[in-house]
Amino acid sequence: MSPRLRRWALLIGWVIVLLAVAVYTGHTLKLSTDLRSFMPPAQTPDQKLLMEQIGEGPGSRLLLLALSGDGEEQLAELSRRFSAALRQDAHFSQVVNGEFDAGLLDEALLPYRYLLTPSFDATPLDAATLADELGQRVEDLGSPAATLLKPILPRDPTLEIMKLAEQWSPPKQPLLRDGVWFSPEGEALLLVQTHAAGFDPAAQGEAIAAIESTFAANKAGSANARLVISGPGYFSVLVNASTRGESEWLGRISTVGFIILLLLAYRSVAVLGLAALPIASGALAGVAAIAVVFTEMHGITLAFGFTLLGVAQEYPIRLLSHRRAGETALESVRSLWPLLLTAIASACIAYLAFFASGVTGLMQLAVFTISGLLVAGFSTRYLLPRVLPPGFRDAADTPGLGRIWNWLEGLPRPRWLPPALLVIAALMLWSATTPFWQNDLASLTPVPKDLMQREGRLRAALGAPDVRYLLIVEAADAEGVLELSEKISPRIDALVEQGAVNAAELPSRYLPSLATQRTRQAALPDSPALAAMLADASQGLPFRAGLFQPFLDDVEKARTLEALSPAEFARSPIGARIEAMLVQRDGHWLGLGTIIGMQDPAAFDALARETDGAVRLLDLKGASESLVASYRERILHAFAIAIVLLVITVFIAFRDIHRAWHVLAPMTLATILVLAVLRAGGTSLSLFHLVALTLAAGLGLHYALFFERTTPDAAEARRTLHATLVCVISALLVFALLAWSSLPVLRAIGLTVSLGVGFHFCLSILMARKGRSRDAG
């Protein structure tokens, strides 16, 4: 077979393998969007609870809805239609708008209302109580509420269902107008709880789409009505969409720039396409590795993985720029391979630190990047040279390259420069006024200020629970939690009166303990006694005989029922609430009380002392900061080990301490300078800065390795410069654009890597050995 046919056969086979891998991964790999995959692994019980509450807690699954743009009467009617439609949607576990919902308890559970209501704790259900209640019902039937009362009156003359509905409404209820909630600004308000986790943008996106489509379908007659959505789930969807959209937009620009750069550098469309094959091979290998090891891949891993894999674009660039006249591409790559292999091994060692983190998302990132770098590097070594066309333009002949090289070689390299830069960096780090580390997870993906203000206003108007604080009630079992919840309820009421908190919601608000239920059950009169009381209370009132037989039947059933357990109650429409507030953990139970309008967290300290910590206030923000701090310490330890391995690798590669120093010193000093500039600019470092510093170090190591390489002649020196310049410009095309991003995560990566690339390039030249080959022309 001729060389040309062999080249085409290998190329076609390579492309077929890539297509096969793409088909395999497309069918087997699932994409995840749950942001908790990138959260640190929890260590303490409070941190574990934090991780659960971030996505599953009642506060994180709430969406706040406001209807505006029409008159109050029209908005109230729209609110009723809208909420009724949303209650039929499987995306939502609860929809509340202030109106009475007769379906709060299933038909079979309605007799339990006499075990759940506190109405007869102080005043027994006797003839006097019944007479008072029935007299009020006569007045009610002459009011606009008659339409609502008539269907339930025979079964519930004391309106316990309505009293429970009021008890189960938010402790700090909004304004009630025309039977539904309104804000002071005249907006109709609704509170919606999703089944989906708050930090699952995909599932939250589906729920929000369902809300919007339901609103559009029910706004007939209210053409001017507008819908506003807020809440943690809405923000996660918003941030996710913004990040993806901006990443794609910037990615398209940088891709076009990269293509133009390679065309200018190598003047060949065919070479451009072939050079993309190792990078494509690395990307597909990374995705396939994730499919084999994890079966599921986070969307952020995919996006960041391709960014980190940008190191691999240097491999084909080195081969293309270092091709020499009179030898094949295979012969050229053989002379480059020791340095390329050192660069590949060093980058893989650096990314092992992410695998050691224990965070699922970062472990995926490590597997993706390491697999991709290895495949991209080895395909550049063994496949790309065999498919490149024999004809090429020698990079050493690029006009002006020799003059640039001579100018760079002629630059002074004073020995005092590195120590001076180190002192300057130290002064910049010492003078920085902001905290060194960024512990606030929320600041990494901030929501626009106007949306946060709107969310705060709606949350205050709706009386929705805070997302920062939880009141923890701990006991050996669920019954113990409910009993303790009932016991501390008067103390919580006292704190509300003192102004320490606007309101608090305990599990016993929804479900009393078994002991309380049994006490109420024992106090209920038997059927003959109740019938006699009812007859006395009805005298002189316009109620027909036998009207209240369903009421008598329900009370009699309530006297013989088994007390309602949390598991049974969870099956009711309101049961999702108690299910979220009662959780079993490590052999004991926790009650999760929600807080509304925290004013004085320290006021709860006495309650914690009196109960030996069984009741305590959990600050989710404080728990998240401690989690980030402990996790960062683990990452830094992994990085320290990676640095030691990296140093060993470079020393083994060169077998010369002096030459290894000229490679490692520029990379180290450049990294310190990047940190100094970021800190002097008021930046607190986050996890994403660590990721970016690792990437910048991987790129910078390449520059130092090749500038330290012994070149046999001036032409080879020009080829080294050509390759390095193409690598530097291509990196800046990607990351300088990211540095202008409006999103903090993208901006942190872009700015850090751009600074790193600039410092690494300059220091790799200024700290390289002097007296290398000069160009006569």
Sequence and secondary structure as in RCSB ss.txt:
>XXXX:A:sequence
MSPRLRRWALLIGWVIVLLAVAVYTGHTLKLSTDLRSFMPPAQTPDQKLLMEQIGEGPGSRLLLLALSGDGEEQL
AELSRRFSAALRQDAHFSQVVNGEFDAGLLDEALLPYRYLLTPSFDATPLDAATLADELGQRVEDLGSPAATLLK
PILPRDPTLEIMKLAEQWSPPKQPLLRDGVWFSPEGEALLLVQTHAAGFDPAAQGEAIAAIESTFAANKAGSANA
RLVISGPGYFSVLVNASTRGESEWLGRISTVGFIILLLLAYRSVAVLGLAALPIASGALAGVAAIAVVFTEMHGI
TLAFGFTLLGVAQEYPIRLLSHRRAGETALESVRSLWPLLLTAIASACIAYLAFFASGVTGLMQLAVFTISGLLV
AGFSTRYLLPRVLPPGFRDAADTPGLGRIWNWLEGLPRPRWLPPALLVIAALMLWSATTPFWQNDLASLTPVPKD
LMQREGRLRAALGAPDVRYLLIVEAADAEGVLELSEKISPRIDALVEQGAVNAAELPSRYLPSLATQRTRQAALP
DSPALAAMLADASQGLPFRAGLFQPFLDDVEKARTLEALSPAEFARSPIGARIEAMLVQRDGHWLGLGTIIGMQD
PAAFDALARETDGAVRLLDLKGASESLVASYRERILHAFAIAIVLLVITVFIAFRDIHRAWHVLAPMTLATILVL
AVLRAGGTSLSLFHLVALTLAAGLGLHYALFFERTTPDAAEARRTLHATLVCVISALLVFALLAWSSLPVLRAIG
LTVSLGVGFHFCLSILMARKGRSRDAG
>XXXX:A:secstr
  HHHHHHHHHHHHHHHHHHHHHHHHHH EEE  GGGGS    SHHHHHHHHHHHHSTTTTEEEEEEESS HHHH
HHHHHHHHHHHHT TTEEEEE SS  GGGS GGGGGGHHHH  HHHHS SSHHHHHHHHHHHHHHHTSTTHHHHT
TTTTT TT HHHHHHHHTS SS  EEETTEEE TTS EEEEEEESS TT HHHHHHHHHHHHHHHHHH TT TT 
EEEEESHHHHHHHHHHHHHHHHHHHHHHHHHHHHHHHHHHH  HHHHHHHHHHHHHHHHHHHHHHHHHTSEEEHH
HHHHHHHHGGGGGHHHHHHHHT  TTS HHHHHHHHHHHHHHHHHHHHHHHHHHHTT  HHHHHHHHHHHHHHHH
HHHHHHHTHHHHS S    GGGSTTHHHHHHHHHHS   TTHHHHHHHHHHHHHHH  S SB   GGGGS   HH
HHHHHHHHHHHHT   SSEEEEEEESSHHHHHHHHHHHHHHHHHHHHHTSEEEEE GGGTS  HHHHHHHHHHS 
 HHHHHHHHHHHHTTSS  TTTTHHHHHHHHHHHHS    HHHHTTSTTHHHHHHHEEEETTEEEEEEEEEEE  
GGGGHHHHHHTTTSEEEEEHHHHHHHHHHHHHHHHHHHHHHHHHHHHHHHHHHH  HHHHHHHHHHHHHHHHHHH
HHHHHTT  B HHHHHHHHHHHHHHHHHHHHHHS  SSHHHHHHHHHHHHHHHHHHHHHHHHHTT SSHHHHHHH
HHHHHHHHHHHHHHHHTS S       
